[in-house]
Amino acid sequence: MSSGSGGEPDAGRRGVLKLGIGALGLGLAAVPAVPAIGYLLFPTGSKAGEGAFLPAGKRSAFAGAVPVRVDLYADKVDAWNKTPDVKLGSCWVLERDGALQAFSTVCPHLGCAVDFDAEAQKFKCPCHRSAFGLDGSVEAGPSPRPLDSLEVKEENGLVAIRLVRYRQGVAQKEPV
Amino acid sequence: MALLDWLDERTGIRAATRLMLEEDVPGGARLRYVFGSVLVFLFMQQVVLGILLAFYYSPSATDAWASTAYLNDQVTYGWFLRGLHHHGSSAMVVVVVLHLLQVVFAGAYRKPREVNWWTGLVMGAIVLAFALTGYLLPWDQKGYWATQVATGIMGSVPGGEPLQQFVQGGPEYGNLTLTRFFALHVFVLPIALAGLLGVHLLLFRKHGVTPPDLPEAELQRKTQPFWPNQLFLDVLAMAVCAAVLVGLTVKTHGAELFAPADPASNFVARPEWYFLFLFQLLKYFQGPLQIVATVLLPGAAAVYLFALPFVDRAKSRAVRSRWAVLSGVGLLMAAVTALTAVAIVEDNNNESFQHGVEQAHAEATRARALAREGVPPVGGVAVFDNDPEQKTRNLFKEHCATCHTLEGKGSEEAPTLDGFTSREWLTALVRNPRDRRFYGATKHNTMEPLTTEQASDEELAAVAEYLVSLSGASAAASVDAAMVARGKELWDKKLECSSCHEVEAGKDSTGPTLAGRGSPAWVARIIRDSSQKDLYGDTAEMPKFADKLTQEQIEALAQFVATRKTP
């Protein structure tokens, strides 16, 4: 089109310009938008990690069949912070047939903290009335699976427990 | 289209779009009209990027640096988005200036567009305020110190102290400074800019573009619609701008992030490049004259720009009739450019500055590497506690400095560990064992000094060399064999040291056995239990750390102490 004939409709040329605007506009939007997808999805999908054995105290503290509640401490990395010696979770520990057994205090139903009812000799969840036997099996309530048992290690009279969190609300015991 | 019809019937979206896009550009679309649109684009991109950054950034003095380092170095594409935001602010400053120059050149500040000129100037100032407030947010050395200068200037102006305290949230920098700067940067300034932009655009639509100085008939004939003719040029310019920004971001691998803000350090502070002219100006006005550079000259320039519509008395917009105004603005730009150039040249020729920059980069690299394992909750400079040596130093401070001195700090209840078991330390000890630097304050103070009659300085040096050769494999490599032989001869035949000290491992006598003395393994044994027979025996007073510290801690401390000697 010769310069200066702006007033006349020139549909073909304008169509090309409009197409150009659309294409360039999409490109401009993509510059932040495409990396933003990876950026915003970080770090979803990453696993919480194996869980390390954490010191739970002396073996002698767990003699007898009465469950003892133990808090487990370790360094915790939360995004940019690393906090030393943080309480990461708790578990119930009891002796059964001479061996130590540890259960996570997290109710497999919806994650409330499970108590021990000494009178009834049962673990009871205060939220939705799930009850568990000393072997962790479900005896009442909505919990879809037994209490989550945790790995126990004994060395030189000291007990260590591997703290793992499991998915709530499902029948299978899967680590989060 | 049915969906669009449905929507249009309920919202009138077609008419609204037409209202926005249908506008005549008298005289036709031109490249020099693009700057305003490019600024709108840049502002929108900054908003999007800013929101994305806020997904990871945490505005507190303990978290700001750590979260920025995390965002930049660990989050997927975090470096890219932060870099684009950083360079985007520079681009905004550049395009603001280009826009301003185009408006001045075209005479678009003149009647009836004065109010639009003023809203534009205020928006320009807001862009600078964005830059200033955003600079501090990473809470790194550069942002911290550069902003200190800015708020310091604020406080040095008569009556400026309350304002400084308000902006800082008190007399010094801290959490409140960050939350204030954050609130300004992400809420106050964007809302203010968006509001003014609305007014600016409405006024622009009211008055239209300022066309070239041509006869009315020719303007009419050349008229083109904004959509798509001018908008195409606008979008093309945006694309060029975006391409430059992406290129710059990739080339620089995003924005710099220096080590965490350390109020106790001496960082070579410089403002961002577009403030360098003010920084340079400040060098010429000192003491009571400082206000000339901080307030009077910049203020005069601002007043001049604001008053431009009144300063310009010319009858027409023609460039030749406005030479006075144009050269005034030209002079201002020339002065800013010259000052910026001088500042850059001076810094380039300033060796101590260059050295400082190098150090700052090394420090930044170290801090960011350490931040990858997580920053301790104390935040900021506590990242250096991740450094194994710093961890060991902290252990030393907690467990050892209550009795031992190191690097001039600590108590003198026990031997000083600076240069521990070095040649100098050994010779000084033998001459004066009861000095507080050595064993004077301990029960282990029964050794008699060796006088110069018993052994000359030269002989003693040979003995010290011999003792160093006993201390282990790594030390044995650095000794003078002839001196060692001489020292051994003196030890065996002339001196009486061996009546108390054994030189073979495992043998014990009244004084400590000297085999391996000063080696990391030997120091570790001392830390565990110094009362063993071949060590300090009955005279040992040092607590036994075998149960108090872990194996690794003891070994790290031993390594640390054993390597404190100056070669």
Boltz contact constraints between the chains, C-beta under 6 A:
constraints:
  - contact:
      token1: [A, 4]
      token2: [B, 222]
      max_distance: 6.0
  - contact:
      token1: [A, 6]
      token2: [B, 28]
      max_distance: 6.0
  - contact:
      token1: [A, 6]
      token2: [B, 222]
      max_distance: 6.0
  - contact:
      token1: [A, 6]
      token2: [B, 223]
      max_distance: 6.0
  - contact:
      token1: [A, 6]
      token2: [B, 224]
      max_distance: 6.0
  - contact:
      token1: [A, 7]
      token2: [B, 223]
      max_distance: 6.0
  - contact:
      token1: [A, 14]
      token2: [B, 228]
      max_distance: 6.0
  - contact:
      token1: [A, 17]
      token2: [B, 228]
      max_distance: 6.0
  - contact:
      token1: [A, 17]
      token2: [B, 232]
      max_distance: 6.0
  - contact:
      token1: [A, 18]
      token2: [B, 228]
      max_distance: 6.0
  - contact:
      token1: [A, 20]
      token2: [B, 232]
      max_distance: 6.0
  - contact:
      token1: [A, 21]
      token2: [B, 228]
      max_distance: 6.0
  - contact:
      token1: [A, 21]
      token2: [B, 231]
      max_distance: 6.0
  - contact:
      token1: [A, 21]
      token2: [B, 232]
      max_distance: 6.0
  - contact:
      token1: [A, 21]
      token2: [B, 235]
      max_distance: 6.0
  - contact:
      token1: [A, 24]
      token2: [B, 235]
      max_distance: 6.0
  - contact:
      token1: [A, 24]
      token2: [B, 239]
      max_distance: 6.0
  - contact:
      token1: [A, 25]
      token2: [B, 235]
      max_distance: 6.0
  - contact:
      token1: [A, 28]
      token2: [B, 238]
      max_distance: 6.0
  - contact:
      token1: [A, 28]
      token2: [B, 242]
      max_distance: 6.0
  - contact:
      token1: [A, 31]
      token2: [B, 242]
      max_distance: 6.0
  - contact:
      token1: [A, 32]
      token2: [B, 48]
      max_distance: 6.0
  - contact:
      token1: [A, 32]
      token2: [B, 49]
      max_distance: 6.0
  - contact:
      token1: [A, 35]
      token2: [B, 77]
      max_distance: 6.0
  - contact:
      token1: [A, 35]
      token2: [B, 80]
      max_distance: 6.0
  - contact:
      token1: [A, 35]
      token2: [B, 81]
      max_distance: 6.0
  - contact:
      token1: [A, 36]
      token2: [B, 52]
      max_distance: 6.0
  - contact:
      token1: [A, 38]
      token2: [B, 76]
      max_distance: 6.0
  - contact:
      token1: [A, 38]
      token2: [B, 77]
      max_distance: 6.0
  - contact:
      token1: [A, 39]
      token2: [B, 76]
      max_distance: 6.0
  - contact:
      token1: [A, 39]
      token2: [B, 77]
      max_distance: 6.0
  - contact:
      token1: [A, 39]
      token2: [B, 81]
      max_distance: 6.0
  - contact:
      token1: [A, 42]
      token2: [B, 75]
      max_distance: 6.0
  - contact:
      token1: [A, 42]
      token2: [B, 76]
      max_distance: 6.0
  - contact:
      token1: [A, 77]
      token2: [B, 374]
      max_distance: 6.0
  - contact:
      token1: [A, 79]
      token2: [B, 70]
      max_distance: 6.0
  - contact:
      token1: [A, 80]
      token2: [B, 66]
      max_distance: 6.0
  - contact:
      token1: [A, 80]
      token2: [B, 67]
      max_distance: 6.0
  - contact:
      token1: [A, 80]
      token2: [B, 70]
      max_distance: 6.0
  - contact:
      token1: [A, 80]
      token2: [B, 375]
      max_distance: 6.0
  - contact:
      token1: [A, 81]
      token2: [B, 374]
      max_distance: 6.0
  - contact:
      token1: [A, 81]
      token2: [B, 375]
      max_distance: 6.0
  - contact:
      token1: [A, 81]
      token2: [B, 377]
      max_distance: 6.0
  - contact:
      token1: [A, 82]
      token2: [B, 374]
      max_distance: 6.0
  - contact:
      token1: [A, 83]
      token2: [B, 377]
      max_distance: 6.0
